[in-house]
Structures are given as structure tokens and as C-alpha cells.
Amino acid sequence: MKVAQIDKKGIDDVFLWYPVAPPGYASLGCVVTKTDEMPSKDSICCPKLGLVNQANISEDPISRSSSSKGPNCWSIWKVGNQGCTFLARPDLKKPSARLAYSIADHAKPKAPDNVTAELKLGSLSISILDSSCGMVTPIFDTTISSINLATHGRFETINVVLICSIAASTFNRHLEAWEPLVEPFDGIFKLETYDTSEHPPSKVGKRIRVSATSPLNVNLSSANLDLLIETLISWRRQIDLENRSSIRNEDSLENLKIADNLSSSALDEDDFQRVVFENKLGCDVYLKKQEDTENTIQLLQHDNQISLLMPPARFSDKLNVLSNSTEARYYIVIQIFESKGLPIVDDGNDHSYFCALRLLIGSQTSDQYKVFPQSARTRCVNPVETAELQTHHAKWNEHFIFEVPEQASANLEIEVTNLASKAGKGEVLGSLSIPIGRGTTTLKRAASIRILQQAADVKRVMTCPLTGKATGLDEGDRKGCGALVLSCCYIERSTQTDFQSWKDSISNAETGFWVGLTPDGPWESFTAVLPLSIIPKSLNSNHFAFEITMKNGKKHATLRSLAVIANDSDIKLEVSVCPINKLNSSMINDKSTSSTNNVDEVFENQWYQPTSGWTSNHSSDHGIELGQWSTKDCSYSSKAFFEPRLPPDWKWTSPWKIEKSTSVDCDGWAYAADIQNLNWPSSWRSSKSPHDYVRRRRWVRTRQLLQEQSVEIARNVVAIVDPYSSTALPWTAMIKDMDLCLQVRPFSVKSDESYNWSQVLSLGCDSLPKQQQSSLSRQSTMKQSSVPSRNSVLRLADLEKKDVLSYCSPLVGIKQYFWLSVGVDASIVHTDLNMPVYDWKFSFNSILRLENKLPYEAEYSIWEKSAEGNMVERQHGIVSSGGSAFIYSADIRKSIYLTLFVQNDWILEKDAELIMDLLSLEHVSSFWMVQKRTQRKLRVSVEHDLGASDAAPKTIRLFVPYWIKNNSSIPLAYRIVEIEQAVNADADSLSRPDSLSRPDSLSRVAKSSKFSLRYSSKSLVRRGSVSQKSTQILEVIEDCAMNYIMLSPQDYVNSSTNTRESRDNTFRPAQVAICVAVGRCKQYSIGVSLFELENKENVDVKAFGSDGSYYWFSVQLKMASDRTKVVNFLPRALFINRTGRSIILSEYHSEVEEHLHPTDPPKVFQWRSEFGNEF
């Protein structure tokens, strides 16, 4: 039935139809056609009334005509159903609600064979345990309470609803406690089945719905995940063992040994965890492990390791433990091998045999065994028929374990049953009863549960005849019932009256190990439970650490001291411990080495002659006759080299060599106008000036006192620690009664390049000039209470958490001192009687680190200012881009200066920059550099990380905010400009999606339209000068050879404010933009704002050449570090020829052709057209 027609200008006519459903069916809505012909009935489907429900109609029409009267009046109304259908009317009235239908939920069948059932249960608890030999390991426990279960319908269409409260827990083996897995919650579980097929045969579909009426909290931890994985692996192994044992069919008793090895035991070799023990204690220890009834003791030397098999941890049966029973018990292990000579009963049924076992306890035992009887059964097996005797032969090969009181008598009853006999009801073929009490002579004692994995003992194997069920059988009939082959043994369990001692013995017995210093003990016990943590243990009342880690999939148990040394520097460190009483005051003093080591020196002198250059001919200098070789004060000189006499009891330790530790040239020469002005080393020059006519260099040789060996202290060199690695101190070094100190020094193979052992230096007032002591009263990094008041050493018996400053003095010459920062930290691993046990860590690092965040490598020099005001160079080196330089020769108590030479001719504007001054904190936050080739200036930012304390490692980072990177082979030049804020505001606002919703958007659009009409697309692309009228050129960078251009936008703030006084001093990145051109072309592109790059993924620009051509580039902003951003200029398109033949590229309507060969690198296309759209 046609309901309405929509006739509007500009669109085709639309006709609305309402299907009239046959009786018993319903129409869900109207349909639409473009013609005035009734739709085909085949295209319309109406559901039955039983499958629909009444629906709602929207209060307002979703569409309507503009007029309310006449033939062109219509309205469309939305129906609230799953199909989003609609109803139409030829007027504006709301349709009747009787016409609105929705698809109903799946209706429950009302067949006469529907079954309704209800179940109400107060509580149901399910626990999963792993039991073996009375040792029960809990795994999972769940409790379901307030259970209401209701079902309705047939199997094909059934509804099951369960309303209950659920809580679940898993057992934490490490803590021996239950942990909540699912916290208690109320839930509704609904199961529905329905017919999914439209035609026979029917298919049943299932739908499960779960809803929680209270919050559902699930707790996942590594402990319960490990427990789940171990349980699944254990079950899989058990299934594999059963499959392996079921396929074995031995025919004789000689094969019982092999069959025993293939028994269905729950313990397999893979269950024993392999643990690698490492000894880092600094001394040899012994490991004792119990295997069966014997104890095995193994020697574990220092810095060695051994691998041991540890059985899985077992936990006591909580039900039996809580009873606190003092009654002694033991366990009976029954192994059923096979049954022979079973009579064949041919009743038309199949044959499937199993054994049922039942333990009968005597009347004198406790009531617990009567209330909880013990029984078990084997699996069902198919027999093998014996052709000669016409009997059956069945094999099981299974273990059964029963717990029996030691004082009680017990009998084991076994019945062999054919389960398939009598139409599946089963028939008992034979039975037997054997005594298995304590006094039974047929039992043999087994050492432990591991006896199940050993080969079978033939002496324990028994063949017991089976007795028929009838009592009137004679002897021959009894033999006809067959025989059962089995073995019995028992495992003792001693009486324990104290619960805690019983629990400890169970934890350690057979599954633990012991550690001792001697083969006779005393021993420190460990359980088989090895969590990944640090466990404190003790030997001779002195603590050590038992650290469990995972390496390459294996568990490693490391025995070490409670002190670790971490080398965070980039050099090797030599670590030693020494008794405090062996260090006298002279050895602690800085200048102690002068008594045992000495340096002899000879100076070589030369004079400059304008005609012949530098010569060694002696000359008269201010009346002083001086030869080529002389002493330092020129009191003695000679034409030939002279060697000082070696004193008695001394020996030479090095050859003669040129000393180059100070600022001299590459050959060791220092220059001055005359000898009097060359006061070594207070005043000199490392390069010749026009006024210098004298130079000299120093030759040195070291000697050592022969008696040094007699005064050598008892020092123990612990280890040589590689960079960025760690090692443990010897366990004996942390013993309470040992008063030892920890000292380090740089490792050196050559003795003449070594240092003295380190000392701890004070940062208090005694080490500072008087004029600077007042500055320590304010809040600064200097804290007098955190450092000792004099030079000392790091005592291991008196440790505290802090950072200390350490230094090593040189053995020979005037080499620089070696400075280190030592961080002493500790973590509490245990609390024993309110006394915490600390795990100490000593972190050695350079006192200062220089990080280069610039795009080029740099050559640096670290300087100190002496008390006389002279600059002394302490360290010189090269640091790569993104790398770090460790500074060891700088004394942070003094002012630290930096000179820097960056690749591509960048030098400091000043001679040196103050980069660190801990007293005044007046170090620079930035400094200027100048490029000598272009005279371009650049501000480099300096970031200081001074650490948490005075002696903490300091870091100096050098960076610039922006880099410009040209990622193409096209040489580019850049122009840094400042963009007018008003022009950018209009352009940015028009590009935003919400710009048209603003009141002033129409006027901006009009201005933009006028601008576009005034300048064609040709002028917008070619004439970059249009935008240049609203910019100020800040800098031009025409050096096209560099890979990176460093840019610091804050450099332009002062120049911008000078020319435009209306602006403020604040730096706004939106005002700085980058224009680009090819080579030396003067026509630059429109500027790309840095702010625009921050908000957009990329911006396309044209780089013009001097011949009028241009290249398309895509500009992107990437992060080079957390402080530097890189402006990348990437070609928008690259052309690569992989056709194997040369091709020609040509722009549309252009006669210029470019050849692209298969061997050519990726090529950037050069556009010449003014539009550049086609080629």
C-alpha cells in the first residue's frame, strides 16, 4: 500500500510503501522505491507475531515536509527496533503504536516434554591437591556458596541459570600460605541451547552469559602463574608415563626390572630441578646433600660452580598436621605388576580387568582411619590370551601408597574384576588378603620415595594365588582363579611431637641441602624452595647472601657476601681490602710515596738562532754559561747527557723518557724568552711566539727503594672489575671482628703508570680557602656533616649510606690525581630481632662526566684555576656525537673550566668557560661559539646534573635546541626569518577545522579569496617575496657542505627586540621560520614555522634554483634526544630504476629530459613547470 510521495526540486521522486502482512504475521516498517510501481512481494519478509514484540515510536519525526497540508505533505517516524526501520504517513500525525514491532528474544519452547528442575545448595568446596607419600602440595581451592540452580526445556532448547557466590585461592609454595585468586563475588551464569539449522538435521548451538552483581577482582601474581604452569607440566608427564607403560607387554619375570623403570610414577627425572651453585664467598665451602640414606659432600671452591639436581618441594599434609597427632606412622608402597592364569568366562561380553585395593586397619587403631578408609583401583586393561593354557594375562604395573599407623595391624585386600562381564555390571574373578603390618616379614624397608624410580628388587616380588568368591571350592578350583604378581615395601616416618620441628624436618628432609666451611660442619640448611630473591644466611654467626637468579633458562644459586662493588666507569678498577691497623699515618698521607719511590730528572735546553733555527750549542744566557743538559735550577750543566748516581738500596724502575704530562707541545718542549722566565712548571708556553728564543724539556726516570718489600702491608687484591660490571667482596671482609678498609685504583699493566690506593677526601671547611668558608652556611650542595673532617679510608665495619669523594695519588712524576665518586647504598634483606640485615653496594664512578649532545664530535680540555690564578689543564680528549667523556683528573672543590673545539671549525668565543663551581654555583648555563670559516655565532646550552650530594657524580650536557638535516644530495641553503604574528594567525586560523564557526571567519575567508584572486598560482609558487614583506631576515646560512646545521632560536630574541620595540623579550617558536633554496640561489621558499612543525606531521615546501627550477621537499620534525629536535628536509619523491633498462623522465609540456639508469642512485626529480603536477 502506497503511503506517501516525496516530490522536491533538485531530487528524484521518492515513493513510500507499507507492506500489508497476512494474518498471523507483522510488518516491521515501510520500504522506499524510486518509481510508482508496487515493490515485488518476493523482496519483502514479514515475521510471525510470536517472534515480535510491541516497540516504541519516536516522539518527533526524523523528516517531514515543509507544508502541513496538500498532496505534498508527508512525515517519517523512527521505530525503536533492532533493524532501525521507519513508518511513513501522508500527514504530520504520529503513527499508531500498534504498527511498531521489534524482534523478540528467543522464545522458550513450550513442548509437552519440557523438564523443569531446581537445586539449592548451601556450600560446595573443591580442592586440588598433589599428594605423594603423605606429603601433600595444595594447588587450587574454590568455594561456591548460596547455590541456586534452575533448568527448563529440552536438551536442544534448554535454559540453565546458576546464581551463586564464588571465591578461589591458589597456594603459594614460597610463603606456604593461600593467596586469593578470585575474591568473593556474586554472579549469574546462564546457559542456553538452541536450534541453529533451518532445515533438518538440526544443529544445537550454545550460548553462555555471565554477569556479576558485585565487583569482580582477580589477583594474578608470578607465584600462582608458576604454580599453574608446573601443574600442567606435571599432568602431561604423568599421561606420558602411563602411555609408555601401557605399550610394554613383557612375557617373563626377567623383564620386571625394565618394567619397574617404566612404572607409572608421579616422579620423573625432569621433575628434579637442576640448580647451578656458584661460590663467590672468597673461600672454599662444602655442600652436603642427602640422597636416599646417605649424605654426599662436595667441595665447592671459590669462583667455581657445580650443578645439582634438586627434587621438587613438598609440603606437609595440613589436615594431619593440625591434629597434632604424636602417633608414629609409616607408608606401604604396593606395586601391582600383572595377573596370570585368569579364567576365561565366555558369556558373549568383552573382557576388561582391573584390581580394587582396600586397606583394613585393626581395631586398636584410632578412629581417624575408621572414619576415612583408604582404597584405590587400577585402570582397566584388555587382557592377552594365553594359547596353551586358555587363560588371560593382564598387566597393570602401577604403584599405590597407603598410610598405616605403626602400632596397628593391617591387611590389604585385593580383588580382580572383569568390568565388562554380565553386560557391564562386572564380576569378581578372584581375591586375596595379605598382612602388611609392622611385624610382617614379607615387607622390606625402602630408603625413600625415590625407590620408585630405581630398578625392581626381585626379592620383593611375590606371586599370590587368587581365591574364588565361593567358599565350597576345592584346591584345584582355587588354582584355576589365577595369580597376582606384586611387590610390597614400606617407608618409615618418625614420631614428631613438636609441630614446628616436624615441619622443619619435613622441609629439609630429602629435598634440601646444607653449606659448611669444613666437611664436618657446622652446617647451614637450605630448603628446596628457591624463590628468585636474596636470602640472608649465616656461617659462624656471620651473615652472607644466598642470591637466586635465572640465567639462560637455568636457576643459579650464588653464595656471596652482603657487599657488591659496581664499576660504573669506563676503565678497569683494581679492588683491594686491607686491615686498618696496617695503615700507619705515613701511608695514609698523600706524600708517603716519596720515601719509597723517587723521580730523577734532567733538563734538555735549546736556543733559537734566526739563521739556523733551534740548536743545542751552549750559549751565555744573562751571564750564565749553560750547556745542552742541566739540572732544573741550572746549577749544573753539561754538553753531554749525564745520569744522576743511583743511591744504595735503590733500583731503577723505568728507563729515561720525556715527560709530557703538562701543557707542552707534542715533543715535550716548553718555550720562553730566556731561561730565567722559564720557571718550570709555573710559567711556560706550549707553542713558540716571536719573542721566544729558549726552550727546554724534561727527562725523567723513576727509582724504588729495595726495602719496600719489607714494609709492604698485608693487602688482599680482591678482583679487577671491568667497566660497567660488578663483583662481590670476600665474605671474610664483612665479618664483624675484621676491621678492614676498601680501596681501589685504576688498573694498569705498567708499574710506572700506576696509582696509589684510594683514600676518602673531606669536603668540609678545612679543605677550603678562608674567604670561601662563609658560603657554606647557605643552602647549597656542600654539607659538612656528610663527609669526614680529614683524609681517611672507607671502613667496612663502619658503613653508612652516603656519597664520598675518593682520590688516588700518582706513584711517580707529577701526573694528575685520579678522582672517583663512591656511592654507598644498602637495601634491607632481612630483619633479625629488630636488627636489619643490609646488602651493601659500592658504586664507583667518575666524579664528572661530559655528555656531547651536539651533532659533531668535539675536542675538549678540562682546566682548573689554581690558588695563584693560573689555568692548569687536567684532562684532554675527544668526545663523539652522542657520547660521553669520563673526567677523572678534575678536582670539583675548585672551579672547573672548559675549552671546546667542535668539528667544522667551531671554537669558543672566549678562552675558557666556567662550567662548574660548587661553592658559588655561578657556572654558565650557555656559552657562545663561533665558526671561523663563516663567522657564524651559535649559543650552546649547558645543563648541570649535580646529583643528590656533594660527592655524587656530576654530569655536564652540551646541546642546542634544533638541528637542520638535509637528507638529500641537493645542496641547500637556509634563511632564518621572523614571521609577522598577524599574518600567521590568519593563515593558521583558516587551516583549522573549527575556523568557520568563529564570528570573524567570514571576513578572513573574504580576505583570503581576494588575496588568491590578486595573485595567481604562478605568483604564489614563484614569487616568494610576497611573504617576505611580512618577515625579518635573522640569519642566512649558505654553507651547503655540512650534514647538520645547528640552530638556537633564542639567539634571535635580542636582535628581534631591537628592531621591533612593540614586542616582548619572550621567545616564541611560532615567530621563527626556516626558508630554503638550492645552492646560492637568492630566491627562497616561504618560511616553515617551527611552531607549525610541532603541530603537523610534515610540511611540503619548494626549494628554488637559480635557473628557475625547483625541488619538492617534505619537512619533518623528529626528536634526536630528549633535548634536541631535528628539522629534516626529505625529498617528497625519489625515483629508482629497477627495470634493468635506462628510462627517460620528462615533465609534462617540457622538452627537458633526464636519463635514469639502473645503476644510478635514487634521484630527486627537478621540476621546471610552474605547476609541477605531471611528468
Steps between C-alpha positions, in 0.01 A plus 500: 500500500645836396515733798665822378700661221791742533527753219769764542695713261846381418442135599319204349156402617485256790206265573433352845314165534364312803486117465168354609586179688279188474313383813736375772791704370626854564660773287806667654498824294473675165707455183617760245501491118595748228206408275125498546488121465415275795805309628520129431364274774809280472716782634296541821498268804258524794573309827241310704324681780655256749847621411436872551418738783342844504750783451513875557476778241707816521323806637612720209526411132848450364393680179194686386364724222512874525123533458244342731223475242454404139612201293868564570464456877691205655688398814740215594518350852772279652404162652702387802606151388816313405462575126458879538189490280260790451132576442368763255176696495339736243459758779686617806317280751687242705429141386315260727714301745325181380702522177842502674666162564846376600657157483437316826761306698526130435177357633511205734345191346178379648520140393323245712833323578665802667667417829529748784750440782617706795797448734594690813828435680658686790869459415728294279879497542744350249872460572771367267799348676815323382571216742797266512614295799290696744649832387215707365557804278187719479437645157154653466195551718159646413186546706155539347228607745131599487446282193165534318477293182198492270451330160215507248448345158634212296860433413467668162344811651586519868559789735723448806539779754748486791505767769780466756795659682848389394847539655825333391854480639837361394777373724827695517775245550758761592292648782316175579170688510184538294470803276166625366467449126136608464359707783142414609236627258137431413435387145229379263593234243256417220533220245270486199480247219306563180444355157723674246391318184206600280466158347547149639720363644500736793817647649524613860666830577610613845508842657650581841433825680686605815421803710629610838270681742796606717853617410721225359865518606755255358851498651779373276853455631813326381455238771158375384603519134807286572281258696258467208778437249671243724171319557425474129851371430471243779167369368638473150798300624270266691295435186819434303619252760169313490511483122856369507420234758182385324681407178746270678394133508772295668448123495736384769608591848847596374346807340367629830811707555438690178132528579582651837698775330195575283263508797225760527676707762408861559869584537701522180858609447388830349314579822836539671601860446861559396655780702845647432682598822766773475746581774585872523582501872875529455564168677430132440176348632347154516156398378320212667198337339297202617442227244299205621659404833845643433637853512723614214749781566659696216771766509407827327806716453497877474388638165391153385159350443331160505160378382270298727162337451248626753173305542174697497397657826231321701283632779347325795144376506321786676210277613728255676727770640219689668401191695842523670497124525804344664422156365779359285408392146657345199404461136438182305596505130317236292601438141257293291687342208267251330246225540549153349273207435170683518217271391322594181126535548334502155164668562491697178648815659838665468780472758635797695690432823587722793622451859322651800709555816367561851703547819350353818635641829485310827255594776770638731576800277351848530160594362651712224583198285154356554322817400723550196569155347767471232430331168615520139469328165705450187402600153309262275716301255425255223649154566730291284375145439740215570457240229647201692304539826183668360532773766535877503810702589447864615773759572469823704840597648369770736600632846269555797594664829307454824563661838491258792541561878818339620337339805204351314466186295376532145387276217482583135212350302526485123226394258540438127181589312386466140310825455351401163345179626125462555405777258725757667401425862835333568604173665769431762734231368718459806630667816776478753591644840857560615623636834704819472537598863816611674607148597444343160810321375399532135556875501831664424595853601554753218744786549276772362238574242770502234495119526211523253742609229759234565513155346271239650636277773412143407508393865195716574293360212228259616261278306178467701222260397152640454213336690157464349199665657316170575598325823443142387777480241773242533871562460499444126224750452698760693792464264271555211429858622850609400776686684601861559865616477578793734763648729478673840730727693464765768641848571535612861396832645640588841290630787495878543345664802585860422316637195765754401789253525298245307428756230868599477613140473247434224616811313865401514481124476590361161430829323752741653875545532753641741802734474802491726858625522644156584395145413396454865283811521342692661239506226252762380186338361308601188164379375424399145270799464721752318309820419665763282622726779790568736484288816734587791673202661779471753818299552668521840246772595608716207246581231541437130261527202337207322388657170271311260494617137405361159769477230439339161190324628679344800475594864831620648561508876789733584667503840655843551565758765254774586710754309523557124735730310360653181737666253296767321804658337657424163834368628612193691526536876721301732328427833672406826426470870757578769503494883468844652774440757749434220448845356719744696474873471781528251329259263172685523668831425507616141876546502587161641628367171803730499678270746470189285482643145693788354536673163833617360491774235729652241411803284588537134553860383500654149536849359350659191727648236335709223731354239519133601190451713507303824844383603654322797819706506549645844467870540545766758158595630512813719853420601426134571704243309247227437546168317248285312425287811446648845319470828172678569661805664792501248749450783671233293511459122690294246539462126436125523216323675577423865320252724456556874664239720276218627502510884558179695201270565317647202418355160392652170136427412474674160724620213560864419206658320366844410242629748183617319245522780476882497406742224797463270513438128497155343877459555492617862648849443404809701588851367604832656700812421794389719591242760409730793143534368466122457419405861395143463209443517342817639540707182552369147346490156428188297556676164763743380427871473712758311665602829600148612868403456536222761334166542558202729346163575514264795638144501396284796587158640352331808674299770368292790632417844601134533367476857148568373418132502566481873258781577228381259175471687283189507275597214253270328426591139143380463431538130549704186155629404429569135308813395125489561524171693489396864655254742445392858739569787642201686271375774780531755535871425156566647556306825427713803834443675705581188584870487570534128490786256402500131737662251508515121723639232511500118636175365824537308733239353802735512631577845610853406142589408335371818346695788493467875198341661201729545419714801184680604527878492320752714284772346473693827628844592857384565560439133368836379649849492397728784326747272275221372402339829218744561321385187436161659254645747233549234295228338728343246631163410778518762406319823782477755324230700490257211878464460789429737704785630833362378646260246402142579413165344170317448459274804283194440413465869355851517286551192219746439297601199670798339711620208868559563780650295804279443833565334814308401837673504757413231801287582750690285543838342247780514224305337144612567308374800227247425157593642204271554151529641404216732133439568429286806146365505323209669173311489344311788472130417395375844422620850639280778374587849430858393853522358494548122734303278635723222619409153759767422590632157805715416464687170822649357464764231688794360445818693406690183355396168480710183217406264512624141147542364626696198492350147879499466789363700686749717848539642492614860737605776418518871679774694534595864582840642776477758525712812744729317239554225677294235311264270616138526387245243380178665359289219489510124313280257241456226135419561283371217154624411254350748788362707637572844842581635588388853700765684731354765764771540281791611477609864140613543594700810648751259352693209482286186543659157441362152653569162324345203573453132209357303538348157448735202712783645290582807700663779412676823452874487693524829816320606325278758152471651422438866288184492502405870546684827341319794576780743344795323277310253577776248587267216366586158173369359609568140795632304571634150693324228625645172556322171833631370419441132169685492521706823159363592420514872310234694383471857562156658288413802656342808299277731635411846406183684672542837356189663347466845814587699840665471687181415237358266600469133451822304390519139547791257289480183564715195218540248319735264118495468480439122696335222431539129567185298509477119408141411558539127789549260372847402714779655272724705540843653284625787366835609371545856218756503255644747137480394244768574260367763190651333561338164563161656194528718275541200658217310494265797141583593378431150664159499324388817176299465311721742601827335173548314303492823664819629334841451794644311552198279296639209707814482820295504370277224413808296850642547651167404284489184606851400862403558462193277336702222764766513791256475469197275642158584801592293591793721436304820749235401762707328489826686609423851543872552127535567544342844837665553327837551368374833830350621833611635815315393684387813781291351612354166680164502658432163743225599362213295774247581402423859278206588348674800427864567477588869231750585420676825186717454548685829804667342266719295301643793728800554527584130124475465425730790743763380324544167145450623451679828131408527580138572597345829826320577347155524597248239208366298584212264210601273692818406807314364479327162741332260515586128691281257662542157723292275869591511571873474156594369362820648137399456397318818183306575225614730611456861409184692415594857649292780166520676329367189736201495417428863132458415521330160649175384671660200491819290573510125721778362667588168873561484575727200816497294670786327374378157133517606461127565404366839485184711219378724605435861306368795603656832464286814587554862659208687652462844876434504501492881279618783645850454565534126263498204610441142340683207534247216476610136404185308427472126128457455562236234802293395527322166677162488544307175461125552386414148846395383494755218562872481189717508433867434311732732340812360259751641166544327517772226879525542779412262761442771577131548682327786651154457468248783722193471464178703834567668414856604430577866151618601429822315306811596298635207564859400176679411495789255131557442321758706248244621713187529219248502565258212805343336 
